[in-house]
Amino acid sequence: MNKVVANADAAIQDIPNSATIMLGGFGLCGIPENCIAALVRKGINDLTCISNNAGVDDFGLGMLLKTRQIRKMMSSYVGENAEFERQLLSGELEVDLIPQGTLATRIQMAGMGIPAFFTPAGYGTEIAAGKEVREFNGKMYLMERALYADFAIVKAWKGDRFGNLLFRKTTRNFSTSMAKAGTITIAEVEHLVEPGELEPDQIHVAGIYVHRIFEGKDYEKRIERRTVKIS
């Protein structure tokens, strides 16, 4: 099945207001730059976004925060985005801060079809409020539910028109799990190739999980904080 669409605008054209969207990336590493820009252009709002963090003020998910298109962030880190921090502290943005390992596992469980799991992370803190607690082997655990999304948007290095994806180095981060946890998964890739051009043993996400794919363009691949050493 050919899953190729023309561009980012075509890929996200049916995402409605109030959708829940997973967006791959860690900081600015491996974020779906083209699709984020398309969401800004589309102007939809009241979004719930699931991502490790919210980029920086003028790039990545920070662009959607700046235009007030995000109602709720589910993430594990605030630090590099001053607007994210400001909206959180002022009560303008609903934020569910989730321990990073718990966030990753909740997404993985959704892709595996497992509805919930137990973890010790967060026990005895405000994260535990309202959650089921059980004791296993003398240790207390919280029950965490799998985390699903209406749409999952990821960026890969290479992909074929059947949707098979190959990521490069640390750009895998949350993306390989998110691709399996969305009702509809959209992939933007740096290089779109024909079926058979990807080595089967190197494929990180099978095409069965991907519904739309396109070749992106003009990637900036920014670095949040460049550090140089003067010898």
Secondary structure by P-SEA (a helix, b strand, c coil): cccccccccccccccccbbbbbbbcccccccaaaaaaaaaaacccbbbbbccccccccccaaaaaaaccccccccccccccaaaaaaaaacccccccccaaaaaaaaaaaaaccccccccccccccccccbbbbbcccbbbbbbcbbbbcbbbbccccccccbbbbbccccccaaaaaaacccbbbbbbccccccccccccccccccccccbbbbbccccccccbbbbbcc
